[in-house]
Structures are given as C-alpha cells and as structure tokens.
Amino acid sequence: MSSDFKALNKIKNRPFNKEVLRVLNSYNTLKKYTRIPNKYKNLIRKSKNISFIYPNKNSFRVVNTNSSHINFINKFKIMYSTSANEHNKIFDENFSKSKSDIIIYDNSDFNESNSSSIYRVSKNSIKRVR
C-alpha cells in the first residue's frame, strides 16, 4: 500500500500511467471520490473483499470494519493498493519483502492467494471483470 500510485507502478515495473486500486476506510470516504448508482448502493455496501470500477473509471474497495488492517487504513482514509508481486509475474516473497518499506505482520500467512473480484458498475448494469 502506498499514498503514491506511481511509486507502486515503478516498483512493480509496469506502466506509470496504469491505474491502481484505491482502498478506503469507509463508505463516507467513498462518497467524496465517486457517485454510486442508486440501483447498486445496497449491493456495494454489503459486499466484502470486492473491488468496483465506478462510472467515473476509478476503482475502489472499502475495507471491512472487521478486517485486521482497518486501524492502519483509518490513519490515511485512502491508500493505493496492488498485489505484492512484480507485474505479470507470480508471487515471490523475497521480491515483496525487498521492495517494502514497512511490513506489518498479523496472524495470517504472507503468501499468494486468489485475486479479488472486480466488478464494473455503470448507471444501468454491473458486470464481472475478474
């Protein structure tokens, strides 16, 4: 996670202009960055570990209040987030640790897992992207 998406893109060796997911601490914070179509507000609010690309082409995921890193996100309200691997490569723990400034350990393992779901939301439809 970082407050600078260009730094994340540089570390991962991917194009500097590539968009990066933003992780937020609450839906009130989300309202400052995008408008959620009324038709999907309830669905989005109840979703867990799902990222959404909104009509303004920005992507966000709101951290669950039961998450182990909600206290960290609350300090910043919004952070850029990406996978811990090099662009188009598999997870490598050594790469991840060598490129990190700060590592926060919790009870879960530091390992490769499935990608999160991503949905594209428009005014009239919602489509699974990944």
N, C-alpha and C positions, 0 to 999 in steps of 0.2 A: 504494500500500500504506500501511496505517496500523495503529496499535495501537488505534484508536478507530473502530468502525464507524459511530457516529452522526455523526462528522465527515465521513466519506465520503458518507453519505447527504445531509448538508447541502450539501456541495459539488456533488453531482450533482442537487440539487433533487428528491429522491424522499422518500417517507415515512420518518420517523425510525425506525419500528419494523420496517422491511423488513430481513430477514436478509441478511448479506453473507458471501460465501465466505471461509473461512479457509485460508490457505496455511501448510503445516507443513514443517519441515526433515527429518523422519524418521517412520518408522512407529512407533518407540518413543514419540515425542511424540503421535502419533495415538491410541495406546492410552490415554493419560491423559484423552482427551476423549470417546471413544465405544468401543463394542464392535463389532467387525466379525464378522458371522455367519461361523461356521467354513466354511460352504459356499463363501464368496466370498473368503476370505483370500488365496489364491494369485492369483486373478484381479486383485484390487485391488492387491496388491503388485507385480505385473508390468505394471500399466497405466502409461501415460505420457501426461501432459497431459490427464488425465480427472478431472473432479470427481465426487464421490459425495455423495449425500444419504443419511445413515445412519438407522437406525430411530429414533434419538432426535431426528430432524428437523434435525440440524446438518449443514452441508455443509463438506467439506474436500477439499483437493488437496495431495498430498505432492509437493514439488519433487524432480525428478530430480537425483541427485548429480552428473550431468554438465552440469547447467544452468549458465548463465553467472551467475545470481544466487543460487546456493546459499550462497556465503560471506556474502552480505547476510542471507539468511533465518536462517542459523546463529546470527547475533548475537542474534536475537529469539526463535527457535524457532517462533513463531506470529505471523502478521500477517493482517489483514483485507485482502482484495484485491477489486478491481472493475475494470470496463472504464474506459478513460480518456476517456469521453465523457459528456455530460450525459444524464440519464435520458430514455430513449425518443428520443434524437437520434443522428444519425450522428457519426462521429469528426471532431473538429475539433482540429487540432494546437495552435492558439492557445489554445483553452479549456483543453486539457490542461496546457500549459506554464504558463499563468497561474495555475492552481489548485494547482500543485505547489510544495512547499517545497524538495524536493531532487530533482534529476534525475540519474540515473546512466546514462551512455551506454555502450553496448557496441558490438560490431561489427554488430549488426542494425539495421535501419531502424526509425524511430519512425513507424509507420503503422497503418492499420486492417487487421485480419486477421479470419479466420473465428473465430466464437465457439468456445470449448472445449466438448467433450462433457460432458454431465451425466447421471448415472445415479442412480436412486433404488433403494436397497438395502433390502430387508426381510428378515425371517428366512428366507423361503421363495422369494423371487423378486428379480429385478433387472430394471428397466425403464428404457429410454432416455427421458429427459425432453427433452433438446435435443442 
